[in-house]
Amino acid sequence: MIEVDTDPPARVDGRAARAERTRAAIVEAHLALIDAGDLRPTGERIAERAGVSLRTLWTNFKDMETLFAATGRRIGERQAAIWRPVAPDLPLNTRIAEFTGQRARMLEVLAPSARASALREPFSPQLRRNREAAIARVRQEIEVVFGAELAHAGRGRGQLLDAVTVACTWAAWSMMRDAMGLDVEAARAAMARTLRALLTANRG
C-alpha cells in the first residue's frame, strides 16, 4: 500500500511559522507588561496583551518556567543587539570607559526584567538559571577585555575576577540606581572608578 502525504511540507512550514509568531508575540507581551511596570503579570494579562486566548498561551508554553526561559532568551537578544566588543589592546582607561558605558546600556535594558525576576526568583529555578547565565556572560567578557590585568594579579586572579564581576552585574547596578538614586551616568562613573581601583591595585 502506498502512503499518501496528507500534510504537505508547505502546510507544515506555514503552521510552524504561525506557531513561532504566536510564541514571539506572547514573549513580547510578557516583556511589554514588565516594561510598563507590571512586575508579576499573570497568564491572563499576558494572553490579553498578546491578543491570544489563555488556552493558546498554555499550548505554546506549558508553564511559566518555559515562558521565563523564552523571555530570558529574548532579553539576551535585546542586549546582543547593542553589544560591541571592546578591544583588549586599548589603554586601560579607554577599555574601562568603553566597557562601563556598554554595561550601563545593557543593564538599563535588563532593568525592568531584573526587578520582576527578583520577585519570583526564589521560587523559580529557571529565573535563577537566567541570572547565572547572565553572570557567566559578563564574567567571560571581563576575562577578555581585562585579561592582561587579571594575568598580572597572579595567584589573586580568581579573586580579582570575582570582584570585578560583582561590580559589573545587576546587584551592584540596582544598589546604585534603585537604592542610592544615582542617575545612569553617575552609576556608570562609580562602576568605572571601582574597576580602575581594582585593576590597578597590584601595579608596581
N, CA, C and O of each residue as an XYZ file, in Angstrom:
816
protein
N       0.851     -1.192      0.000
C       0.000      0.000      0.000
C       0.887      1.244      0.000
O       1.835      1.319      0.782
N       0.602      2.206     -0.852
C       1.363      3.440     -0.941
C       0.790      4.457      0.032
O      -0.404      4.758      0.017
N       1.692      4.990      0.899
C       1.238      6.007      1.847
C       1.152      7.357      1.157
O       2.038      7.732      0.389
N       0.102      8.069      1.432
C      -0.114      9.385      0.837
C       0.193     10.453      1.882
O      -0.325     10.416      2.998
N       1.047     11.407      1.500
C       1.378     12.508      2.404
C       0.199     13.462      2.448
O      -0.074     14.176      1.484
N      -0.500     13.468      3.581
C      -1.697     14.314      3.706
C      -1.384     15.676      4.300
O      -2.277     16.512      4.444
N      -0.138     15.904      4.641
C       0.249     17.184      5.247
C       1.476     17.707      4.519
O       2.596     17.553      5.005
N       1.277     18.328      3.352
C       2.403     18.761      2.530
C       3.362     19.658      3.290
O       2.961     20.329      4.241
N       4.653     19.677      2.874
C       5.654     20.494      3.568
C       5.267     21.960      3.690
O       5.515     22.582      4.723
N       4.661     22.518      2.646
C       4.296     23.933      2.687
C       3.314     24.211      3.809
O       3.396     25.233      4.491
N       2.369     23.268      3.992
C       1.387     23.443      5.053
C       2.056     23.322      6.421
O       1.774     24.099      7.334
N       2.947     22.333      6.550
C       3.667     22.162      7.808
C       4.508     23.399      8.117
O       4.512     23.891      9.246
N       5.234     23.906      7.084
C       6.062     25.089      7.286
C       5.224     26.296      7.684
O       5.621     27.073      8.552
N       4.077     26.452      7.054
C       3.206     27.573      7.390
C       2.686     27.492      8.804
O       2.614     28.498      9.510
N       2.317     26.275      9.224
C       1.825     26.096     10.585
C       2.937     26.372     11.600
O       2.698     26.995     12.635
N       4.140     25.909     11.302
C       5.271     26.143     12.201
C       5.586     27.628     12.303
O       5.905     28.130     13.382
N       5.495     28.335     11.168
C       5.778     29.778     11.173
C       4.736     30.517     12.004
O       5.071     31.438     12.750
N       3.474     30.114     11.876
C       2.417     30.759     12.675
C       2.624     30.498     14.158
O       2.442     31.388     14.989
N       3.007     29.271     14.480
C       3.246     28.938     15.881
C       4.409     29.755     16.437
O       4.363     30.210     17.579
N       5.448     29.938     15.629
C       6.599     30.720     16.072
C       6.210     32.181     16.267
O       6.655     32.821     17.220
N       5.381     32.713     15.368
C       4.914     34.095     15.529
C       4.081     34.244     16.792
O       4.172     35.255     17.489
N       3.266     33.233     17.087
C       2.439     33.277     18.293
C       3.314     33.269     19.536
O       3.090     34.050     20.462
N       4.310     32.390     19.560
C       5.203     32.334     20.718
C       5.956     33.656     20.887
O       6.112     34.151     22.003
N       6.421     34.221     19.767
C       7.134     35.502     19.827
C       6.215     36.601     20.366
O       6.645     37.438     21.160
N       4.956     36.598     19.937
C       4.005     37.615     20.404
C       3.759     37.485     21.903
O       3.628     38.488     22.604
N       3.696     36.259     22.389
C       3.485     36.037     23.820
C       4.677     36.532     24.623
O       4.509     37.182     25.655
N       5.882     36.226     24.153
C       7.091     36.684     24.842
C       7.158     38.208     24.846
O       7.460     38.816     25.873
N       6.878     38.825     23.699
C       6.916     40.289     23.631
C       5.849     40.904     24.533
O       6.079     41.951     25.139
N       4.688     40.263     24.625
C       3.640     40.766     25.516
C       4.081     40.681     26.969
O       3.844     41.596     27.757
N       4.715     39.590     27.306
C       5.247     39.420     28.664
C       6.228     40.543     28.996
O       6.138     41.158     30.059
N       7.162     40.806     28.089
C       8.148     41.856     28.318
C       7.505     43.243     28.323
O       7.899     44.105     29.108
N       6.521     43.461     27.454
C       5.860     44.769     27.399
C       5.160     45.082     28.712
O       5.198     46.221     29.177
N       4.521     44.087     29.315
C       3.861     44.299     30.598
C       4.879     44.626     31.683
O       4.664     45.524     32.498
N       5.986     43.895     31.687
C       7.035     44.155     32.677
C       7.620     45.555     32.470
O       7.818     46.299     33.431
N       7.895     45.906     31.211
C       8.445     47.233     30.917
C       7.497     48.349     31.360
O       7.933     49.446     31.709
N       6.190     48.052     31.341
C       5.196     49.046     31.733
C       4.975     49.097     33.246
O       4.167     49.888     33.732
N       5.704     48.238     33.999
C       5.595     48.278     35.449
C       4.800     47.158     36.081
O       4.681     47.100     37.305
N       4.248     46.259     35.266
C       3.531     45.096     35.799
C       4.571     44.006     36.047
O       4.852     43.209     35.152
N       5.139     43.962     37.239
C       6.281     43.093     37.515
C       5.900     41.637     37.772
O       6.772     40.769     37.795
N       4.609     41.360     37.966
C       4.170     39.976     38.137
C       2.947     39.714     37.251
O       1.865     39.420     37.759
N       3.115     39.820     35.938
C       1.962     39.641     35.056
C       1.444     38.210     35.090
O       2.219     37.253     35.080
N       0.143     38.082     35.130
C      -0.473     36.757     35.130
C      -0.602     36.237     33.704
O      -0.442     36.983     32.739
N      -0.894     34.945     33.590
C      -1.129     34.366     32.282
C      -2.271     35.047     31.563
O      -2.218     35.247     30.349
N      -3.305     35.405     32.305
C      -4.461     36.071     31.696
C      -4.062     37.416     31.084
O      -4.462     37.732     29.963
N      -3.272     38.207     31.820
C      -2.879     39.518     31.311
C      -1.907     39.385     30.131
O      -1.966     40.171     29.185
N      -1.027     38.403     30.191
C      -0.097     38.187     29.074
C      -0.861     37.786     27.824
O      -0.593     38.303     26.739
N      -1.808     36.873     27.964
C      -2.597     36.420     26.809
C      -3.385     37.580     26.218
O      -3.438     37.749     25.000
N      -4.000     38.380     27.091
C      -4.774     39.526     26.603
C      -3.875     40.496     25.844
O      -4.248     40.976     24.774
N      -2.703     40.785     26.385
C      -1.773     41.713     25.728
C      -1.290     41.157     24.388
O      -1.088     41.912     23.438
N      -1.105     39.842     24.313
C      -0.642     39.205     23.075
C      -1.749     39.026     22.055
O      -1.477     38.738     20.889
N      -2.998     39.192     22.478
C      -4.120     39.001     21.563
C      -4.415     37.543     21.279
O      -4.873     37.198     20.190
N      -4.152     36.679     22.265
C      -4.427     35.255     22.099
C      -5.256     34.791     23.288
O      -5.401     35.503     24.282
N      -5.794     33.590     23.165
C      -6.554     33.025     24.280
C      -5.597     32.461     25.321
O      -4.439     32.170     25.023
N      -6.088     32.312     26.528
C      -5.279     31.723     27.586
C      -4.893     30.289     27.203
O      -3.783     29.841     27.491
N      -5.805     29.589     26.563
C      -5.506     28.224     26.123
C      -4.343     28.214     25.134
O      -3.479     27.339     25.194
N      -4.324     29.195     24.219
C      -3.227     29.272     23.248
C      -1.904     29.531     23.946
O      -0.878     28.959     23.577
N      -1.929     30.393     24.956
C      -0.697     30.662     25.700
C      -0.141     29.370     26.284
O       1.041     29.068     26.122
N      -1.004     28.601     26.969
C      -0.506     27.396     27.643
C      -0.304     26.238     26.675
O       0.316     25.238     27.038
N      -0.809     26.349     25.464
C      -0.472     25.367     24.435
C       0.963     25.582     23.961
O       1.680     24.624     23.670
N       1.369     26.832     23.887
C       2.706     27.168     23.404
C       3.759     27.133     24.508
O       4.930     26.860     24.248
N       3.341     27.408     25.728
C       4.252     27.357     26.878
C       3.561     26.546     27.961
O       2.511     26.937     28.470
N       4.154     25.425     28.305
C       3.455     24.512     29.212
C       3.290     25.074     30.614
O       2.390     24.670     31.350
N       4.179     26.026     30.990
C       4.076     26.644     32.314
C       4.879     27.939     32.308
O       5.489     28.294     31.299
N       4.874     28.639     33.433
C       5.601     29.906     33.500
C       7.108     29.705     33.358
O       7.801     30.586     32.848
N       7.619     28.568     33.800
C       9.052     28.315     33.695
C       9.514     28.309     32.236
O      10.568     28.859     31.917
N       8.733     27.692     31.355
C       9.116     27.677     29.942
C       8.988     29.070     29.334
O       9.754     29.434     28.442
N       8.018     29.847     29.816
C       7.897     31.232     29.349
C       9.075     32.062     29.862
O       9.605     32.894     29.127
N       9.486     31.850     31.095
C      10.655     32.558     31.632
C      11.904     32.245     30.807
O      12.731     33.124     30.564
N      12.033     30.996     30.382
C      13.203     30.618     29.572
C      13.199     31.365     28.247
O      14.226     31.900     27.827
N      12.043     31.404     27.586
C      11.948     32.098     26.303
C      12.143     33.596     26.468
O      12.781     34.239     25.635
N      11.598     34.151     27.537
C      11.759     35.578     27.803
C      13.219     35.908     28.073
O      13.718     36.939     27.622
N      13.906     35.037     28.808
C      15.327     35.245     29.065
C      16.139     35.270     27.783
O      17.056     36.078     27.637
N      15.800     34.378     26.846
C      16.495     34.372     25.554
C      16.237     35.657     24.794
O      17.138     36.187     24.143
N      15.011     36.164     24.871
C      14.682     37.404     24.157
C      15.420     38.593     24.762
O      15.872     39.470     24.026
N      15.550     38.641     26.064
C      16.318     39.716     26.694
C      17.771     39.637     26.246
O      18.401     40.659     25.974
N      18.295     38.423     26.171
C      19.655     38.248     25.673
C      19.818     38.771     24.261
O      20.849     39.356     23.927
N      18.808     38.565     23.431
C      18.851     39.086     22.057
C      18.827     40.610     22.055
O      19.539     41.237     21.270
N      18.026     41.207     22.915
C      17.993     42.672     23.013
C      19.357     43.222     23.393
O      19.822     44.213     22.830
N      19.990     42.564     24.355
C      21.304     43.030     24.785
C      22.350     42.794     23.695
O      23.218     43.637     23.470
N      22.267     41.656     23.027
C      23.234     41.351     21.970
C      23.171     42.374     20.845
O      24.178     42.649     20.192
N      21.987     42.937     20.619
C      21.814     43.901     19.534
C      22.589     45.196     19.788
O      22.928     45.909     18.843
N      22.871     45.504     21.051
C      23.593     46.746     21.350
C      25.030     46.476     21.797
O      25.786     47.414     22.051
N      25.413     45.195     21.895
C      26.759     44.860     22.366
C      27.789     45.071     21.271
O      27.563     44.700     20.119
N      28.891     45.651     21.620
C      30.031     45.804     20.719
C      31.287     45.383     21.471
O      31.451     45.745     22.636
N      32.177     44.628     20.833
C      33.385     44.185     21.540
C      34.289     45.353     21.899
O      34.405     46.319     21.145
N      34.921     45.254     23.049
C      35.915     46.235     23.487
C      37.283     45.607     23.256
O      37.579     44.538     23.791
N      38.100     46.256     22.476
C      39.407     45.694     22.115
C      40.307     45.595     23.344
O      40.495     46.588     24.047
N      40.869     44.416     23.615
C      41.694     44.241     24.812
C      43.074     44.893     24.736
O      43.791     44.932     25.735
N      43.454     45.408     23.558
C      44.768     46.050     23.439
C      44.700     47.569     23.583
O      45.715     48.246     23.419
N      43.534     48.109     23.883
C      43.412     49.544     24.124
C      44.008     49.892     25.488
O      44.142     49.012     26.339
N      44.370     51.164     25.714
C      44.820     51.573     27.056
C      43.751     51.258     28.102
O      42.558     51.278     27.800
N      44.176     50.969     29.316
C      43.248     50.542     30.363
C      42.121     51.537     30.585
O      40.960     51.135     30.671
N      42.431     52.820     30.680
C      41.373     53.804     30.936
C      40.349     53.831     29.812
O      39.161     54.037     30.058
N      40.803     53.625     28.576
C      39.880     53.583     27.441
C      38.997     52.346     27.524
O      37.789     52.413     27.295
N      39.619     51.211     27.855
C      38.825     49.984     27.998
C      37.783     50.117     29.098
O      36.636     49.702     28.929
N      38.181     50.694     30.219
C      37.231     50.861     31.321
C      36.079     51.759     30.898
O      34.922     51.461     31.192
N      36.381     52.855     30.212
C      35.335     53.786     29.775
C      34.380     53.101     28.799
O      33.163     53.215     28.939
N      34.921     52.399     27.821
C      34.071     51.743     26.833
C      33.272     50.601     27.458
O      32.083     50.438     27.186
N      33.937     49.820     28.293
C      33.273     48.674     28.913
C      32.144     49.122     29.833
O      31.041     48.581     29.761
N      32.403     50.106     30.702
C      31.365     50.542     31.640
C      30.233     51.276     30.925
O      29.081     51.189     31.349
N      30.542     51.995     29.851
C      29.469     52.624     29.080
C      28.538     51.590     28.492
O      27.317     51.746     28.509
N      29.133     50.530     27.972
C      28.316     49.458     27.396
C      27.549     48.698     28.472
O      26.380     48.364     28.276
N      28.197     48.419     29.616
C      27.492     47.737     30.694
C      26.307     48.560     31.173
O      25.247     48.004     31.459
N      26.468     49.874     31.264
C      25.364     50.728     31.687
C      24.182     50.598     30.733
O      23.037     50.471     31.168
N      24.462     50.630     29.434
C      23.372     50.499     28.451
C      22.694     49.141     28.568
O      21.467     49.056     28.529
N      23.473     48.089     28.709
C      22.906     46.748     28.762
C      22.138     46.502     30.055
O      21.110     45.825     30.047
N      22.628     47.046     31.160
C      21.919     46.884     32.425
C      20.619     47.671     32.454
O      19.657     47.255     33.100
N      20.581     48.805     31.761
C      19.325     49.547     31.669
C      18.297     48.788     30.827
O      17.100     48.850     31.107
N      18.756     48.078     29.804
C      17.853     47.221     29.030
C      17.310     46.100     29.920
O      16.136     45.737     29.841
N      18.176     45.568     30.754
C      17.807     44.452     31.633
C      16.928     44.880     32.800
O      16.181     44.063     33.338
N      17.005     46.142     33.197
C      16.460     46.602     34.474
C      15.023     46.165     34.772
O      14.798     45.575     35.828
N      14.035     46.420     33.903
C      12.666     46.040     34.268
C      12.532     44.542     34.524
O      11.882     44.130     35.485
N      13.142     43.733     33.669
C      13.044     42.281     33.830
C      13.787     41.807     35.069
O      13.344     40.870     35.733
N      14.906     42.439     35.388
C      15.650     42.058     36.591
C      14.832     42.358     37.846
O      14.820     41.569     38.791
N      14.153     43.501     37.848
C      13.319     43.842     39.003
C      12.161     42.856     39.135
O      11.799     42.452     40.240
N      11.584     42.473     37.993
C      10.492     41.494     38.013
C      10.999     40.135     38.469
O      10.344     39.461     39.264
N      12.145     39.735     37.977
C      12.704     38.429     38.326
C      12.988     38.325     39.816
O      12.816     37.259     40.408
N      13.424     39.426     40.428
C      13.754     39.403     41.854
C      12.561     38.976     42.708
O      12.742     38.394     43.778
N      11.343     39.261     42.242
C      10.152     38.904     42.995
C       9.855     37.411     42.935
O       9.292     36.846     43.873
N      10.235     36.776     41.831
C       9.874     35.373     41.622
C      11.057     34.416     41.683
O      10.877     33.201     41.757
N      12.258     34.962     41.650
C      13.450     34.114     41.560
C      13.564     33.091     42.683
O      13.995     31.967     42.423
N      13.194     33.429     43.933
C      13.317     32.407     44.987
C      12.489     31.160     44.723
O      12.779     30.098     45.274
N      11.464     31.273     43.888
C      10.570     30.154     43.624
C      10.719     29.606     42.204
O       9.959     28.728     41.796
N      11.689     30.117     41.454
C      11.803     29.761     40.039
C      13.213     29.296     39.689
O      14.122     30.121     39.596
N      13.416     28.000     39.495
C      14.726     27.517     39.038
C      15.149     28.135     37.704
O      16.336     28.383     37.489
N      14.194     28.385     36.812
C      14.548     28.944     35.508
C      15.064     30.372     35.631
O      16.035     30.734     34.967
N      14.439     31.176     36.458
C      14.926     32.540     36.641
C      16.310     32.551     37.271
O      17.132     33.410     36.950
N      16.573     31.610     38.159
C      17.922     31.510     38.720
C      18.922     31.104     37.644
O      20.050     31.596     37.625
N      18.513     30.208     36.751
C      19.397     29.828     35.642
C      19.631     31.016     34.715
O      20.745     31.214     34.228
N      18.590     31.806     34.469
C      18.761     33.007     33.630
C      19.800     33.946     34.245
O      20.660     34.478     33.542
N      19.714     34.145     35.560
C      20.659     35.033     36.239
C      22.076     34.464     36.166
O      23.029     35.195     35.897
N      22.211     33.181     36.401
C      23.538     32.546     36.341
C      24.153     32.683     34.951
O      25.353     32.920     34.816
N      23.323     32.532     33.918
C      23.829     32.663     32.547
C      24.284     34.093     32.274
O      25.302     34.305     31.616
N      23.537     35.073     32.776
C      23.910     36.475     32.576
C      25.236     36.788     33.268
O      26.078     37.491     32.710
N      25.420     36.271     34.475
C      26.674     36.495     35.195
C      27.835     35.824     34.462
O      28.922     36.393     34.360
N      27.605     34.621     33.956
C      28.657     33.908     33.226
C      29.088     34.677     31.985
O      30.272     34.711     31.652
N      28.118     35.302     31.292
C      28.461     36.052     30.075
C      29.330     37.263     30.387
O      30.321     37.509     29.699
N      28.968     38.016     31.412
C      29.769     39.205     31.720
C      31.127     38.787     32.271
O      32.124     39.468     32.034
N      31.178     37.698     32.989
C      32.451     37.197     33.508
C      33.398     36.833     32.361
O      34.591     37.136     32.409
N      32.857     36.186     31.340
C      33.676     35.839     30.175
C      34.176     37.088     29.466
O      35.318     37.135     29.009
N      33.321     38.100     29.376
C      33.738     39.331     28.719
C      34.847     40.028     29.512
O      35.799     40.545     28.928
N      34.723     40.041     30.814
C      35.763     40.643     31.658
C      37.101     39.937     31.439
O      38.149     40.579     31.387
N      37.055     38.627     31.314
C      38.295     37.872     31.108
C      38.979     38.250     29.798
O      40.206     38.215     29.703
N      38.188     38.610     28.792
C      38.762     39.027     27.508
C      39.263     40.470     27.577
O      40.411     40.752     27.233
N      38.401     41.373     28.021
C      38.719     42.802     27.991
C      39.853     43.150     28.952
O      40.704     43.980     28.633
N      39.866     42.524     30.116
C      40.867     42.861     31.130
C      41.808     41.681     31.406
O      42.285     41.495     32.525
N      42.057     40.900     30.367
C      42.908     39.728     30.515
C      44.299     40.046     31.017
O      44.844     39.306     31.836
N      44.886     41.141     30.538
C      46.249     41.498     30.944
C      46.308     41.806     32.437
O      47.225     41.365     33.130
N      45.342     42.556     32.925
C      45.330     42.931     34.344
C      45.055     41.705     35.228
O      45.621     41.584     36.315
N      44.204     40.817     34.769
C      43.930     39.595     35.520
C      45.182     38.724     35.595
O      45.490     38.157     36.643
N      45.898     38.622     34.481
C      47.130     37.834     34.465
C      48.165     38.417     35.417
O      48.898     37.682     36.079
N      48.219     39.752     35.480
C      49.193     40.436     36.345
C      48.915     40.164     37.823
O      49.812     40.280     38.658
N      47.674     39.805     38.140
C      47.307     39.555     39.538
C      47.859     38.231     40.052
O      47.828     37.980     41.257
N      48.361     37.384     39.166
C      48.960     36.122     39.589
C      47.985     35.229     40.321
O      46.906     34.921     39.813
N      48.372     34.809     41.532
C      47.507     33.894     42.287
C      46.212     34.561     42.751
O      45.256     33.887     43.134
N      46.196     35.881     42.710
C      44.981     36.593     43.084
C      44.012     36.797     41.931
O      43.023     37.518     42.066
N      44.295     36.154     40.781
C      43.476     36.358     39.590
C      42.000     36.036     39.838
O      41.121     36.819     39.479
N      41.741     34.903     40.440
C      40.352     34.499     40.654
C      39.601     35.472     41.535
O      38.449     35.807     41.257
N      40.241     35.925     42.588
C      39.596     36.877     43.491
C      39.344     38.208     42.791
O      38.294     38.824     42.975
N      40.312     38.648     41.986
C      40.123     39.890     41.235
C      38.990     39.761     40.232
O      38.181     40.677     40.082
N      38.928     38.628     39.546
C      37.841     38.396     38.597
C      36.499     38.421     39.310
O      35.537     38.993     38.798
N      36.424     37.811     40.479
C      35.172     37.833     41.249
C      34.779     39.265     41.606
O      33.618     39.648     41.468
N      35.746     40.046     42.061
C      35.453     41.417     42.500
C      34.983     42.287     41.340
O      34.030     43.051     41.485
N      35.644     42.176     40.194
C      35.245     42.969     39.021
C      33.866     42.528     38.544
O      33.046     43.357     38.150
N      33.614     41.227     38.581
C      32.301     40.726     38.161
C      31.197     41.301     39.030
O      30.174     41.753     38.515
N      31.390     41.289     40.332
C      30.386     41.837     41.251
C      30.094     43.299     40.923
O      28.940     43.726     40.946
N      31.139     44.060     40.619
C      30.975     45.491     40.339
C      30.208     45.761     39.063
O      29.690     46.862     38.875
N      30.124     44.771     38.176
C      29.546     44.988     36.840
C      28.193     44.320     36.631
O      27.624     44.420     35.544
N      27.676     43.652     37.633
C      26.432     42.908     37.458
C      25.239     43.665     38.048
O      25.390     44.732     38.643
N      24.057     43.084     37.868
C      22.824     43.768     38.203
C      22.735     44.154     39.679
O      22.226     45.228     39.998
N      23.217     43.309     40.576
C      23.079     43.599     42.002
C      23.711     44.942     42.359
O      23.113     45.743     43.077
N      24.922     45.184     41.855
C      25.594     46.460     42.141
C      24.880     47.607     41.439
O      24.712     48.683     42.012
N      24.459     47.378     40.198
C      23.766     48.424     39.438
C      22.450     48.801     40.116
O      22.105     49.980     40.196
N      21.723     47.806     40.598
C      20.459     48.060     41.283
C      20.677     48.865     42.560
O      19.885     49.755     42.871
N      21.738     48.563     43.300
C      22.020     49.344     44.507
C      22.237     50.809     44.160
O      21.719     51.698     44.836
N      23.007     51.058     43.101
C      23.292     52.445     42.727
C      22.068     53.158     42.168
O      21.803     54.312     42.505
N      21.325     52.465     41.313
C      20.200     53.113     40.628
C      18.947     53.170     41.503
O      18.270     54.196     41.554
N      18.639     52.061     42.194
C      17.382     51.983     42.938
C      17.534     52.398     44.395
O      16.745     53.195     44.902
N      18.551     51.856     45.070
C      18.700     52.151     46.492
C      19.332     53.522     46.744
O      18.927     54.230     47.666
N      20.324     53.900     45.927
C      21.027     55.161     46.139
C      20.497     56.297     45.279
O      20.817     57.460     45.525
N      19.690     55.974     44.273
C      19.066     57.007     43.446
C      20.003     57.694     42.474
O      19.725     58.812     42.043
N      21.120     57.048     42.115
C      22.041     57.657     41.160
C      21.459     57.615     39.754
O      20.750     56.672     39.403
N      21.757     58.641     38.941
C      21.356     58.567     37.548
C      22.326     57.654     36.801
O      23.317     57.192     37.367
N      22.034     57.400     35.533
C      22.814     56.420     34.778
C      24.281     56.806     34.710
O      25.151     55.959     34.913
N      24.570     58.069     34.429
C      25.964     58.479     34.278
C      26.714     58.416     35.604
O      27.880     58.024     35.637
N      26.060     58.795     36.691
C      26.715     58.716     37.994
C      26.992     57.265     38.378
O      28.045     56.955     38.935
N      26.057     56.391     38.081
C      26.264     54.971     38.382
C      27.381     54.401     37.515
O      28.200     53.615     37.992
N      27.415     54.794     36.248
C      28.487     54.320     35.358
C      29.840     54.801     35.860
O      30.809     54.042     35.862
N      29.913     56.062     36.287
C      31.171     56.614     36.784
C      31.628     55.878     38.041
O      32.822     55.631     38.214
N      30.688     55.526     38.919
C      31.050     54.775     40.126
C      31.566     53.391     39.759
O      32.527     52.903     40.355
N      30.930     52.763     38.782
C      31.405     51.460     38.315
C      32.814     51.589     37.748
O      33.681     50.765     38.041
N      33.044     52.615     36.939
C      34.367     52.814     36.336
C      35.424     53.037     37.411
O      36.525     52.495     37.324
N      35.092     53.829     38.419
C      36.072     54.101     39.493
C      36.399     52.814     40.240
O      37.554     52.570     40.589
N      35.389     51.999     40.483
C      35.612     50.721     41.166
C      36.524     49.825     40.354
O      37.471     49.246     40.888
N      36.242     49.708     39.056
C      37.082     48.872     38.200
C      38.512     49.384     38.150
O      39.457     48.596     38.206
N      38.678     50.691     38.044
C      40.029     51.263     37.969
C      40.811     50.951     39.251
O      41.990     50.598     39.198
N      40.148     51.085     40.393
C      40.819     50.797     41.664
C      41.208     49.328     41.758
O      42.312     48.997     42.190
N      40.290     48.447     41.350
C      40.565     47.014     41.426
C      41.674     46.600     40.476
O      42.567     45.839     40.846
N      41.615     47.101     39.255
C      42.522     46.629     38.204
C      43.928     47.228     38.292
O      44.862     46.718     37.673
N      44.075     48.301     39.054
C      45.397     48.923     39.197
C      45.989     48.703     40.576
O      47.067     49.216     40.877
N      45.307     47.956     41.409
C      45.745     47.794     42.809
C      47.111     47.123     42.913
O      47.879     47.418     43.829
N      47.419     46.223     41.982
C      48.673     45.473     42.087
C      49.795     46.026     41.215
O      50.856     45.412     41.094
N      49.564     47.162     40.620
C      50.616     47.740     39.781
C      51.737     48.291     40.641
O      51.510     48.919     41.675
N      52.956     48.035     40.181
C      54.099     48.500     40.937
C      54.410     49.967     40.677
O      55.356     50.508     41.249
